[in-house]
Amino acid sequence: MEPVPGRRWQKVLYERQPFPDNYVDQRFLEELRKNVHARQYRYQAVVFQSGAVVQQLCSVCVFVLTWWYMDAGMLSPQGLFGAALVSSLLGYVLFDAVDGGAGRWASGRTRWADLKSTLVFAAFTYGFSPVLKTLTESISTDTIYAMSALMLLGHLIFFDYGANAAIVSSTLSLNMAIFASVCLASRLPRALHAFVMVTFAMQIFALWPMLQKKLKARTPRCYVGVTVLFALAALAGLATVSSVGAVLFASLLLAISCLCPYCLIRLQLHKDNIHGPWDEAEIKEDLSRFLM
């Protein structure tokens, strides 16, 4: 029942009405809408997108395992440098083949420019490797390990997984990973070890994600295959160090790639966002009349 017979309530502010300020009639909820902008996710699509998280976790795992092998004397710096060089050449050829030269033509870069950049970086890193080796001698090893773990965790947090969020910072993520590699490299036996370790860090934290994104955009099936093989390689390497760690890491990867997408799909069913006349007004101006 309306408080004033014969007078109908209107949703206006510029007219005085004989109704209480908080009064609304039964038409108020006619404009109620639920989940207007809600996205409907498919399980396969979410699992596919989780591959970026899986690959980055595996990258950190492979990097730490490589450092552990070098620190234990099970991997020589010459062997790692040779393997990294061969894999970099193969990755460069694969990137160029998948890209089809489109990115190179757009940026104007040539293979000679890429080679010069690589040689300058290698020469600069090799020249400063003795400094990197002695940079943290005054810091305790426990502190170095704690700093490295914190930096690698920050690298995973700020890494660009493809989400449009304010926390994403590719530059910060890469800098934190390189800082962790410098800290760990300072605990290796010789300056050559430090040089190879930092070079390998640039390869796995800077170049490898670029190839991942290109494969993901151009050849999704190949991207899935590479993700699975990379995860198996990381698990196999971890199993040689700790079987318990390999089981825990495999559980983590399965939870991220299978369980978390399932939970997201199930939680989407309970999503209940409401929209109606109480929403804030959005002013949309036609700018075309100002440009004429």
C-alpha positions as CSV (number, residue, x, y, z in Angstrom):
1,M,0.0,0.0,0.0
2,E,1.2,3.4,-0.9
3,P,1.1,5.9,2.0
4,V,-0.8,8.5,-0.1
5,P,-3.8,7.3,-2.1
6,G,-3.9,8.4,-5.7
7,R,-0.2,9.6,-5.7
8,R,2.3,7.3,-7.4
9,W,5.9,7.3,-6.2
10,Q,8.5,8.4,-8.8
11,K,12.2,7.7,-8.7
12,V,13.4,11.3,-9.0
13,L,15.3,13.7,-6.8
14,Y,14.3,17.0,-8.2
15,E,10.6,16.8,-7.1
16,R,9.3,16.9,-3.6
17,Q,7.0,13.9,-2.9
18,P,4.8,13.0,0.0
19,F,6.8,9.9,0.8
20,P,9.5,9.0,3.3
21,D,13.1,9.4,2.0
22,N,13.6,5.7,2.2
23,Y,10.4,4.7,0.6
24,V,10.3,2.5,-2.5
25,D,7.4,0.7,-4.2
26,Q,7.1,-2.8,-5.5
27,R,8.6,-1.8,-8.9
28,F,12.0,-1.1,-7.4
29,L,13.2,-4.7,-7.8
30,E,12.0,-5.0,-11.3
31,E,15.4,-3.8,-12.6
32,L,17.3,-6.3,-10.5
33,R,19.9,-8.3,-12.5
34,K,22.2,-11.0,-11.3
35,N,25.7,-11.8,-12.6
36,V,25.6,-9.4,-15.5
37,H,29.3,-9.4,-16.1
38,A,30.1,-12.9,-14.7
39,R,32.4,-15.0,-16.9
40,Q,31.6,-18.6,-17.6
41,Y,34.8,-20.7,-17.4
42,R,35.4,-24.1,-19.0
43,Y,37.5,-26.6,-17.2
44,Q,39.8,-27.4,-20.1
45,A,40.5,-23.7,-20.7
46,V,41.4,-23.0,-17.1
47,V,43.7,-26.1,-17.0
48,F,45.4,-24.7,-20.2
49,Q,45.9,-21.3,-18.6
50,S,47.3,-22.9,-15.5
51,G,50.2,-24.2,-17.6
52,A,52.0,-20.8,-17.2
53,V,52.1,-21.3,-13.4
54,V,53.3,-24.9,-13.7
55,Q,56.0,-23.9,-16.1
56,Q,57.3,-21.1,-13.9
57,L,57.3,-23.3,-10.8
58,C,59.3,-25.9,-12.8
59,S,61.7,-23.2,-14.0
60,V,62.5,-22.2,-10.4
61,C,62.8,-25.9,-9.5
62,V,65.3,-26.6,-12.4
63,F,67.3,-23.5,-11.5
64,V,67.7,-24.5,-7.9
65,L,68.5,-28.1,-8.9
66,T,71.2,-26.9,-11.3
67,W,72.8,-24.8,-8.6
68,W,72.7,-27.7,-6.2
69,Y,74.4,-30.0,-8.7
70,M,77.1,-27.4,-9.4
71,D,77.6,-26.7,-5.6
72,A,78.0,-30.5,-5.0
73,G,80.5,-30.9,-7.9
74,M,78.1,-33.2,-9.8
75,L,77.9,-30.7,-12.7
76,S,80.8,-28.9,-14.3
77,P,80.4,-25.2,-15.5
78,Q,81.7,-26.2,-18.9
79,G,79.0,-28.9,-19.2
80,L,76.3,-26.5,-18.1
81,F,77.5,-23.7,-20.4
82,G,77.6,-26.1,-23.4
83,A,74.1,-27.4,-22.7
84,A,72.8,-23.9,-22.2
85,L,74.4,-22.8,-25.5
86,V,72.9,-25.6,-27.5
87,S,69.4,-25.2,-25.9
88,S,69.6,-21.4,-26.6
89,L,70.4,-22.0,-30.2
90,L,67.6,-24.5,-30.6
91,G,65.1,-22.2,-28.7
92,Y,66.1,-19.3,-31.0
93,V,65.5,-21.3,-34.1
94,L,62.2,-22.6,-32.8
95,F,61.1,-19.1,-31.7
96,D,62.0,-17.7,-35.2
97,A,60.1,-20.6,-36.9
98,V,57.0,-20.2,-34.8
99,D,57.0,-16.4,-35.1
100,G,57.5,-16.6,-38.8
101,G,59.6,-13.5,-38.8
102,A,56.6,-11.3,-38.0
103,G,58.0,-10.0,-34.7
104,R,61.4,-9.4,-36.2
105,W,60.0,-7.4,-39.2
106,A,57.9,-5.3,-36.8
107,S,60.7,-4.5,-34.4
108,G,63.3,-4.1,-37.2
109,R,65.9,-6.2,-35.3
110,T,68.2,-8.5,-37.2
111,R,70.0,-11.7,-36.3
112,W,73.3,-9.8,-36.2
113,A,71.8,-7.4,-33.7
114,D,70.7,-10.3,-31.5
115,L,74.1,-11.9,-31.8
116,K,75.8,-8.6,-30.7
117,S,73.5,-8.3,-27.8
118,T,74.3,-11.8,-26.7
119,L,78.1,-11.3,-27.0
120,V,77.9,-8.0,-25.1
121,F,75.9,-9.6,-22.3
122,A,78.3,-12.6,-22.1
123,A,81.4,-10.5,-22.1
124,F,80.0,-8.1,-19.5
125,T,78.9,-11.0,-17.2
126,Y,82.2,-12.8,-17.6
127,G,84.2,-9.7,-16.8
128,F,82.3,-9.1,-13.6
129,S,82.1,-12.7,-12.5
130,P,85.0,-12.3,-10.1
131,V,83.1,-9.4,-8.5
132,L,79.9,-11.4,-8.3
133,K,81.8,-14.3,-6.7
134,T,83.2,-12.0,-3.9
135,L,80.2,-9.7,-3.7
136,T,78.6,-11.4,-0.7
137,E,81.5,-12.9,1.2
138,S,80.8,-10.8,4.3
139,I,77.2,-12.2,4.4
140,S,76.5,-15.5,6.1
141,T,75.4,-18.5,4.1
142,D,72.1,-18.8,5.9
143,T,71.2,-15.2,5.1
144,I,72.1,-15.8,1.5
145,Y,69.8,-18.8,1.3
146,A,67.0,-16.9,3.0
147,M,67.4,-14.0,0.7
148,S,67.4,-16.2,-2.4
149,A,64.3,-18.1,-1.3
150,L,62.5,-14.8,-0.7
151,M,63.6,-13.4,-4.1
152,L,62.5,-16.5,-5.9
153,L,59.1,-16.4,-4.1
154,G,58.7,-12.8,-5.1
155,H,59.6,-13.7,-8.7
156,L,56.7,-16.2,-8.7
157,I,54.3,-13.7,-7.2
158,F,55.0,-10.8,-9.5
159,F,55.5,-12.9,-12.7
160,D,53.3,-12.1,-15.7
161,Y,51.0,-15.1,-16.0
162,G,48.7,-13.4,-18.5
163,A,46.4,-11.8,-15.9
164,N,45.6,-8.1,-16.0
165,A,46.3,-7.2,-12.4
166,A,48.1,-4.4,-10.6
167,I,50.5,-6.8,-8.9
168,V,52.0,-8.0,-12.2
169,S,55.4,-6.6,-12.9
170,S,57.6,-8.4,-15.4
171,T,60.6,-6.2,-14.7
172,L,60.4,-6.6,-10.9
173,S,59.9,-10.4,-11.3
174,L,63.0,-10.7,-13.5
175,N,65.2,-8.5,-11.3
176,M,64.3,-10.6,-8.2
177,A,65.2,-13.8,-10.0
178,I,68.5,-12.4,-11.2
179,F,69.3,-11.1,-7.7
180,A,68.6,-14.6,-6.3
181,S,70.9,-16.1,-8.9
182,V,73.7,-13.7,-8.0
183,C,73.3,-14.6,-4.3
184,L,73.4,-18.3,-5.0
185,A,76.3,-18.0,-7.5
186,S,78.4,-16.3,-4.9
187,R,78.4,-19.5,-2.9
188,L,79.9,-21.6,-5.8
189,P,83.6,-22.6,-5.9
190,R,85.0,-20.4,-8.6
191,A,84.2,-17.3,-10.7
192,L,83.5,-19.4,-13.7
193,H,80.7,-21.1,-11.8
194,A,79.2,-17.7,-11.0
195,F,79.4,-16.6,-14.6
196,V,77.7,-19.8,-15.9
197,M,75.1,-19.7,-13.2
198,V,74.0,-16.1,-13.9
199,T,74.0,-16.8,-17.6
200,F,71.8,-19.8,-17.1
201,A,69.5,-17.7,-14.9
202,M,69.0,-15.2,-17.7
203,Q,68.2,-18.0,-20.1
204,I,65.6,-19.8,-17.9
205,F,64.0,-16.6,-16.4
206,A,64.1,-14.2,-19.3
207,L,64.4,-16.2,-22.6
208,W,62.4,-19.3,-21.7
209,P,59.2,-17.4,-20.8
210,M,59.3,-15.6,-24.1
211,L,59.4,-18.9,-26.0
212,Q,56.6,-20.2,-23.8
213,K,54.3,-17.2,-24.6
214,K,55.0,-17.6,-28.3
215,L,54.2,-21.3,-28.3
216,K,51.1,-20.6,-26.2
217,A,49.8,-18.1,-28.7
218,R,50.7,-19.8,-32.0
219,T,50.8,-23.6,-31.3
220,P,48.7,-24.5,-28.2
221,R,49.2,-28.2,-28.6
222,C,52.9,-27.9,-28.8
223,Y,52.7,-25.6,-25.7
224,V,50.9,-28.3,-23.7
225,G,53.4,-31.0,-24.8
226,V,56.4,-28.8,-23.8
227,T,54.7,-28.0,-20.4
228,V,54.2,-31.7,-19.7
229,L,57.8,-32.6,-20.7
230,F,59.3,-29.8,-18.7
231,A,57.3,-30.8,-15.6
232,L,58.4,-34.4,-16.0
233,A,62.1,-33.3,-16.4
234,A,61.9,-31.1,-13.3
235,L,60.3,-34.0,-11.3
236,A,62.9,-36.4,-12.5
237,G,65.7,-34.1,-11.5
238,L,64.2,-33.5,-8.1
239,A,63.7,-37.2,-7.5
240,T,67.5,-37.6,-7.7
241,V,67.9,-35.3,-4.8
242,S,64.8,-36.1,-2.7
243,S,62.1,-38.5,-3.4
244,V,59.8,-36.9,-0.7
245,G,60.4,-33.5,-2.3
246,A,59.5,-34.9,-5.8
247,V,56.3,-36.4,-4.4
248,L,55.4,-33.1,-2.7
249,F,56.3,-31.1,-5.8
250,A,54.2,-33.4,-8.0
251,S,51.3,-33.0,-5.7
252,L,51.7,-29.2,-5.9
253,L,51.7,-29.3,-9.7
254,L,48.6,-31.5,-9.8
255,A,46.8,-29.3,-7.4
256,I,47.5,-26.2,-9.4
257,S,46.7,-27.7,-12.8
258,C,43.8,-30.0,-11.9
259,L,42.3,-29.2,-8.4
260,C,42.4,-25.4,-8.5
261,P,40.6,-25.1,-11.9
262,Y,37.9,-27.5,-10.6
263,C,37.5,-25.4,-7.4
264,L,37.2,-22.3,-9.6
265,I,34.5,-23.8,-11.7
266,R,32.5,-25.0,-8.7
267,L,32.8,-21.6,-7.0
268,Q,31.6,-19.9,-10.1
269,L,28.2,-21.6,-9.6
270,H,27.8,-19.8,-6.3
271,K,28.6,-16.4,-7.7
272,D,25.8,-14.0,-7.0
273,N,26.5,-10.4,-7.9
274,I,23.5,-8.1,-8.1
275,H,23.0,-5.0,-10.2
276,G,20.1,-2.6,-10.2
277,P,18.9,1.0,-9.8
278,W,21.1,1.4,-6.7
279,D,24.3,1.2,-8.7
280,E,26.4,4.3,-9.2
281,A,25.6,6.3,-12.2
282,E,28.0,6.1,-15.2
283,I,28.3,9.3,-17.2
284,K,29.0,8.4,-20.9
285,E,29.7,11.4,-23.1
286,D,29.8,11.3,-26.8
287,L,33.2,12.8,-27.6
288,S,32.6,12.9,-31.3
289,R,30.8,16.1,-31.1
290,F,33.8,17.8,-29.6
291,L,36.0,16.6,-32.4
292,M,34.0,18.1,-35.2
